[in-house]
Every structure is written in structure tokens, then in C-alpha cells.
Amino acid sequence: METEPMKEYGFKDRVAVITGAASGMGLCAARRLAKEGARVVMCDVAADALESAAAAVRAEGGTVEACRTDVRRFADAERAAALAMERFGRIDLLIPFAGGNEARCCGTRGRPFYEQPVEAIDWGIDVNLRGAVYFVRACMPHMVAAKKGVICLIGSVMGVEADGIGAMYGAAKCGLFNFVKSLAVSGGPHGVRAVCVSPGPVMTRPGMSTMLTTLGRAAEPDELVDVVLYMCSDSAGFVTGVNIIADGGHLCLPPPYGT
């Protein structure tokens, strides 16, 4: 069976900054953009995985820079933006994929919120909300100066539904829904669009297959990246300040949504 060619969205010579780029949807987006001829600054906290991912994209003919960053540090966000400006002269796209459920990532699953350690709570807020805010703050001034740019935040259906084991993940993602509206208001007069894409279950790890959808399956990473790239493209040039839910109908199901 022949594989259909990936869609292209007209990103040749654009410059993108992507966090969480060493794996999952972040790596998928970096690879797709690079294949179209975009130049990409790939950011991730996992240095070895990041270098391997960047090398793989370069081996496919892509032009990328690897920038080891901890999204919880504003200085790291500034360094990534500065690298993009130094190497490529502008920033056209910002896609902060970095994030995760604090209970899963900090090893505290099975505990209710009121028993979660403060360290896990801080991690959930810092990585999922503060990290996106820091990268927007570092990159957006360059977009405003150029009178163009697109910021595509990555939300989650967990920002809409309750999740007792990752309360900060859901709260942070919900915060992005309002943040994107403020960015649309402040960026619009300067030609800068801001959107948020909120995935449902995506097969970036096996556990995602347990979430129910009306389509009867979880999404493949490329399917969600297609939504992100479309929203970043000129074809969505009149779309700003919105949260696009791409969940396969997950939220159409009655609670508890099969989670």
C-alpha cells in the first residue's frame, strides 16, 4: 500500500521556533516544516535526544539549529529567540509543544491533588503555562517588529474536562485558552496571529489508546501536526484568538469521556 505524500502548507524559507522538539508532535512538526524548506530552531530540555533529533532532520536535508532549553527559565527562552535571529534573521512561527501531565511526569500518579507534592504542582504550572508564556514573551517582539508572525499554542482537551490526577496540567492548558485571546488583541494590529490547538488522544505513547473518541481511535501525531501547520499557514490568515479542539469527538461523549 502506497503512503500518501504529506500535505504542504507553503512554509519555504519561514523561520520556526519549536519547543518539545526532541520527540513526539514537536519533532514531527520540526521534520515537516524542515521538509518544506523552513528553517527551524529545535528546543528541548533533553540534550542528547535533541541532538539526535536535530541530526536526523539534517540528514533528511533540513536546516535546523538545536538549542537545549528548560522552558521554565526565561533566559533559555531568550537564548532560543536570539539564536533564531542570529542564524536566520527573523521568527515567523512559534509553536511551544513542551508540556506534560505533572502526576505522570513527576511519578505521583494515584495521588489526589491534595496529596500532590508542591514540586509536582510547580512543575505542572511552570512547564505547561509559564514555559509557553516565556517563549511568547521572548519571540513575539521580533514578530511585532517585522509586522508578521504566528503563535500557535498547544492546549489539550484536559483544559476543558476534569482530570483528578493532573489538576495543574488541566489548569495550565485552560489558562492558554484565555492567553491566546489576549495575544490576538495585542498582536493583531501588528500582523501577528495567535491560535491554540487542543488535541485529544494522540499516539505519542501507548496510554493514549485508552481515551475514547467517536471515531474509535486515537490520532496519529501527523494528523494533529496537520492541524497545527494549517493554523500556522497563510490559508488560516484570518483566524486568530481561537482554541481549535482536535479530539476525534472525545468531548462529544458523556462524562467521564472514557479516560
VENHU-V836755 format. One record per helix or strand of 2 or more residues. SS is the DSSP state (H for helix, E for strand). FROM is the first residue (numbers start at 0). LEN is the number of residues. If there is no record, write none. Layout:
BEGIN
ss=SS from=FROM len=LEN
ss=SS from=FROM len=LEN
END
This chain:
BEGIN
ss=E from=14 len=5
ss=H from=23 len=12
ss=E from=38 len=6
ss=H from=46 len=13
ss=E from=62 len=6
ss=H from=73 len=15
ss=E from=92 len=4
ss=H from=101 len=4
ss=H from=112 len=3
ss=H from=117 len=29
ss=E from=148 len=8
ss=H from=156 len=3
ss=H from=166 len=22
ss=E from=191 len=8
ss=H from=205 len=5
ss=H from=220 len=12
ss=H from=233 len=3
ss=E from=241 len=5
ss=H from=249 len=3
END
